[in-house]
Amino acid sequence: MKKLLYICLLLSIPFYAQKENNSKKEKKKSALEKVNISGLKFRSIGPALTAGRIADIAVNSRNPKEYYVAVASGGVWKTTNAGNTYTPIFDGQSSFSIGCVTIDPSNEHTIWVGTGENNNQRSVAYGDGIYRSLDGGKSWKNMGLKESEHIGMIAVHPTNSSVIYAAAYGPLWKEGGERGLYKSTNAGKNWELVLEVDEHTGVNEIHLDPRNADIMYATTHQRRRHVFTYVGGGPGSQIYKSTDGGENWKKLKRGLPSSIKGRIGMDISPTKPDILYALVEAEMDKQGLYKSTDRGESWKKVNRYVTSGNYYQEVFCDPLDENKVFFMDTWLHHTADGGKTVVKTGEKSKHVDNHCIWIDPSDTDHWIVGCDGGIYETWDHASNWHFKPNLPITQFYKVAVDNDYPFYNVYGGTQDNNSLGGPSRTINNHGIMNSDWYITNGAMVLKALLTQIILISYMHNLSMDG
């Protein structure tokens, strides 16, 4: 018996020793991981000689020098000095892709952000719902709708800050999720789905009548992206109207295409809210610019002009002139005669691929435009443009490094902004400057082979059509 007990004791020693060693290794591994993670501090190395894709702009109506910029893949930025400097205010949140930003009209310190870019191209990134800040962007709280993945637009009641409408576009690559128009009556604590079409259709826009916020219009869009296919329309794409704060909805049909439609972008004329404009994707002879002069009860096609619902389709009415409307497109377009003619707007020395515009109500020749190249500003109705070169939000598809000494260089292929190269560090006491970055050949860098040799994928420097 003693011999058996002795044998068992000998056999157990390696087991306990191994267990103790494993425990020590786990503790060491855990401590090492913590050290590695805590040591990874991100720092900006640029570039800002080009910028990146802008999704939305929200300007403080009480102080136009202060505005917020929603970036397709770069968070939210704020300026308080008319764009002389920008500060990133969303870096600590879990989503970097932004679809829209809205300032509470009753409280300029309350900011709403919808995550997930509100377009439908392959490079679009998804988000995790809707966020609110009560202190002008210093701190944020996720207010839900995490399964929406893409928020198209947010509207806040003009006199009741507790009432919020969120246009949930829904997942792009699958059905279901949270999609439709959601309403909150307690400042985002709870959400009610007030307009639902089906599991393939989301709401991409929501517009409140400036005279009566209980009257509203919502555009729905049925879309689905697959690996090799984009289905950009279906019977779910419509315009809906409510006259009771979203309790009941009516589908607007009279004068609009009865066939299958794609994405619809619309706006209400602020100066004459009976007038609505809508860009409608549909069959070739049906698609175009539609206008209503009776709050959407009837529509008339006024122009054949239409853009791409995959990437654009936003409509912005002039704040003072009901006949002047701007359309986001590869090249900025507008009408000055109620839609009879649509012409290109001057874009000399400006990047293309436009997504949003703010028109100064005190001087309608003054605009701020967001495009794939960043933020541009004009004071003379697009005769001249000022580029904001201090937004380091370039969207990179690929990055690579070389083995240069003493500081390695970084190369990358960007979204519509050439292939770029720049240093990882510099001996300049001001740090890395815009002038340290330069344009290489090609549209996308795959791999840095040597300091002087870069493997590129395309020969053209710039895509002009998205």
N, C-alpha and C positions, 0 to 999 in steps of 0.2 A: 504494500500500500504506500509506504514511504517512497519507494522507488518510482511508482507511478506518479505521485504528487510532484516529485523532483523533476521528472521528465516534462510534465505539463507546465511547470514553472519555467523551465528552460525554453520551451516552445513559445511561451507568451512574451518573453523578453523582447524578441525582435518585433513582435506586433506592436507592443506599447512604444518601443523606440521609434518604429516607423510612423506611428500615429503622432508622436510628439514632434518628429521631424517635419511631417506634413503640416502640422499646426503652425510650426515656426515658419515654414515656407509660405503658407497662406498669409500669415501676418506680415511677412516681409514683402510679399507680392502686393498685398493691399496697401501697405505703406508706400511702396514704390510707385504704384498707380496714382496715389494721392499726390505724391511729389511731382510726378510727370504732368498731371493735369493742372495742378496749381501753378506750374511753371510756364504753361502755355498762355502767354498774354499777347493778344492780337494788337498790332499797330498798323496804322495806315501807311502804305508806301506809294499810294497814288493808283492810277494816274488821274489827273483832272484836266488834261489838255483836251480830252473829250469827256462826255458825261455818260448817260445811259437812259434807258426807256422810262418815261414818266407815265404814270397811270392817271393821276388826278392832282388838282390844285385846289386848296381852300383858302380864300383870302378873308381876313378879318374886316368886315364892313365898317367897323368903327375906327380901324387903323390899318389902311391898306399896305403900310410898310411891313406888316406882320402877316406872314402866310405860311401854310404847311404844304409840303410836297410829298405825295405818295409815289413811291418808286416800285416799278414792277418786280424788281429783285434786289432791293436795297433799303427796305424799311421806310421810315418816315423822317423827314427833315424839316427844320423850322428856321425861318429867318425873322428877325425883328427890325432889320434895317434895309428893307427893300432888296434883299439878295446880295448885299455886300459880303455877308458871311452866312453860312448855314451850319446848323448844329444837328447831329443825329440824335433823335429822341426816342427811338424804338429799338435800340440795339439789345436791350435786355430781355426782349420778348421772344416767344418761341416761333414766330413766323417772320420771315424776311420778305415774303411776297405780299404786296399790297394792291388792293383793287380800288379803294376809294377812301377819301377823308372828308369829314363834314364838321363844321363849326356850329355849335348850338346858337341859333339866331338870338336867343334870349340871354345867353351867357357865353361870352367869348373865351372863357377859360375851360369850358367843357368841349372836348374834342372826341369825335367818334371815328374809329378806323375799321374798315372792312378788309379782312385779309384774303389773300388769294387773288391774283391778277384777274381782272374782269374781261379778258379776251380769250380766244379759243385756238391759238396757234399751238404747235407741238412743244414749243419751249416754255409754255406757261407753267408756273408753279402754283401749288395749292396752299391754302392757309388753314388756320384753325379757329375761324369764327370772327366775332366782333369784339372790339376793345373800346374802352372808355377811359378818358383822362379827365379829372376834375381840376387840374392845376396847370393847364396849358401844355401838357406833354411831359411834365416832370416825372409822373408816375402813371401806371396803367393797370387796368384790371380787365381780364377776359370776361365778357358778359354773355358767353354762350354761343349757340349755333355752330359748334365746332365741326359738325358733320356737313356743313354747307360747302366747304372747301373753297368756294369763290363767292364773294359778296359783290354784287354789281353796283349798288348804290344805297346810300342811307339818307333818309329824310327825317328831320326833326320838326315837330309842330312849332310854328312861329311864336306862339304865346304860351305853350305848355310844354316845358322841358321834359316832362315825364312821358310824353307820347313820342315814340320812335317807330319808324318803319324801316325795315331792312329787306332789300331785294336780294334774296338768296338764289344765286345762279345755280348752285348745286354742282356735284362732281362732273368733270368733263369726260373722264375715261370710263365711267360706269354709271349705271342707273341708281336711282334711290338717293339716299342721303337726305339732308335737310334742304329742300328746295321749294320755292314759292315766296309769297310775301308774308313776312312776319311782323306783328305789331306788339309793342310793349306799352303798357300804361303806367308802369312803375320804374321808368328810367333803366330798363334792361334787366331787371331782376327776373322777370318772367316774360316769355314770348308766346304769342298765340298765332298759329298759322291761319291767316284770314283769306288767302287766295292760293288755292292749290289746283294744279291742272292734272299732272300725272307724274310718274316716276322718271320720265325722260325730259320733262319741261321745267325750267326754272324761270324766275323773274329777274330780268336784267336791269330794268329801270323803274323808278317810282317818282312821280312828280305831283306836288301839291299845288292846287290853285292858289295864287297869292292873295286872292280876295276872300276865299273861304277854304280853309285847310281840310274841311270834311269832304271836299270835292277833290278827287285824285285820279290819276291815270297810271296804270301799270302795263308795261310791255313784257310779254312772256316769250321765251325762246326755247324751242325744242332743238337740242343739239347733242351730238355724241361723237367722240373721237376714238378711233381704233388705230392700230399700229400703222396701217397703210391707207386708212380711209377717214375722212371727216364728213359726217352727216350733219349738214348745217341748217336743216329746217325740217318742218313737218306740220301736221295739223295743230300742234300745240302752240305754234307761234301766232300770237294775237295781240290786240290792244284791249284792255279792260278799263272800265270806269266805275267809280263808286261815288255816291253823293252823301254817304252817311258814315264817313270815317272808316271805311273798309268792312262794314258789317255785311253789305250786299254788293254784288258786282254784276255789271252788264258788259257783254262782249260787244265791241263796236264793229259794225260790219258795213254799213251803208257807204258805198263808194270805194271801199278798200278791196283788194284782190280776194276773191273767194277761193282761189287755188291755194296750194301749199305755199307757205311763206317761210322765210328764214329769219334772220335777226332784224329787229325793228328798233331804230333809235328815234327818240322824239324829244320835243321841248315845248314849253308854254311861253308865249310872248309875255314878258313881265308887264309891259305897258298896256297891252290889250289881251287879257287872258282868255277871251273867247277864241282867240286864234291859236291853233296848234299846228306844228309841223312834224312830219314823220318821214324818215327814210325807210323804205320797205324793200327787203329782198324778196323776190318772187320770180315767176317766169319772165322771160326776156321782155315781153310786151306789156307785162303788168308791173314790173318793179320800177321804182323811181321815187321822186319826192311828192308826198301827198300833203294837202293843206285842208284844215277845217276852220271855218269861221263861226261855228255854233257849238263850241265846247265838245267837239268830237261826235256830235250826232250824225253828221254827214261829212264826207271827205271827197276831195277832188284831186286827181293827179295833175300836178302843175309843171312837172319837169321829168325828163327821162333819167336825169342824173342819179346815180347810186354808187356807193362804194362797197367795200368788202366787209361783211359781217363777221368774218373770221378775225379781223384785226382792227377794224375801225367802227364806223356807223354812228358815232356820237354827233348830236345836234345841239347847237348853242344859239339861242336867240339874243339879239342885241337888246340891252336893257332899256333903250329909249326909242328904238325904231322897230315897229312891228313888221316891217317889210325886209329887214336885214337879218340874215341868218347865216351862221358859220357851220361848215361841215368838216369833220375830221377825216383826213384821207392821206394818202401818200404825199400829195401836195394839198395844202390847205385850200379849200374852196369856200365861196360865199355867194349869196344872192343879195341884191340890194333893191329888188323890185317884187318881193313877195313870192319868189320862186319862178318867175317867168324865164329868167336867165340865171345860170349858175356859172361862175367864172373862177379861174385860179386866182388866189391871193398872192401878192408879191412875196417871194421867199429868197431873194438874192442874199447870198452868204449865210444861209440858214440851213440846218439839217432838215431832212424830210421825215415822213412817217409821224403824223400828228395825232394826238390822243385827247388833248384837253386844252381849253382856252378860258381865260378870265378877261372880261371886258370891263374896263373902269367905268362905272356909271357916271362919274363926274367929268370924264373925258373919254369918249368912246373911240378915240384914235389911239388910246393907250391900252395895250394888251400884254398879257403874260401867257405864253404858249408852252405846253409840255409836249415833247416829241421823243423819238428814239435817240436823239442827240442831247437831251437834257432840257434846260430851261432857256427860253429866249424871250426878250422883252422889246417892244416897239412903242414909240411915242408918236409916230407919224403914219399910222395906218399901213404898216408893213413896208414903207419905203426904205427904212433902215432897221436893222436888228442888232440888239446887244446880247451876246452870248454870255451866260453865267459860267465862268470857267472854274468855279470853286466847289463843284459837287463831285466828289470822287465816287461815282456810282456806276462806273462802266460795267456792263454785264459781260462776263467772260464765259465762253463755252469750253475752252481748254487752256491750261497753263503749263508751262515748262520752265526749267531753270538750267543754267550752264554751270561750269566750274571755274569761272573767272575769279581772280585774286586781286585785291583782298576781299572784295565783296562780289558775290555771285549776282548775276542778272536774272530777271524774271521776264518771260515772254508769254503772250497770250493772244488767242483769237477771240474777237469780241462780236457782239451782236450789232451789226451794221456800223461799226466804228473802227474798221481796219484791224490789222494785227499790230500789237504794240510791244515795245520793250523798254525796260527801265531797271535801275539798280535796286538791290535789296537794302543797301545802306549807302551813305555818302559821307565824305569828310567835311562837307559844308556845315557850318555851325547852325544854319537855318533848317537843316534836314533835307529830305528829298524834295526837290522843286518840280513844278510842271515842266520846266525846260530840260530836266534830266530824262524825261520820257520821249520816245520817238516812234515814228511809224515804220514798221518793217514791211517787207513785201508779203502780199498774200492776205487772205481773209481769216485763216484759222491756223494757229501753230499747233502741230501735233507733238513735236519732240525737239528739244534743243540738243543737237549732236555735238557741236563744238561752239566755242565763243563766236566764231565767225559764220557758222553754218546752221541754218534753221530749216527744218523740213516743214513745208507748207502744203496745204490741201487744195487751195484754189489760187488762180493767178490774178483774179480781180481784187482790187483793194476795197471796194465798197459796194454794197447792195443798195440799189435805189428804189426797190419796190417791196421791201419787207421780206 
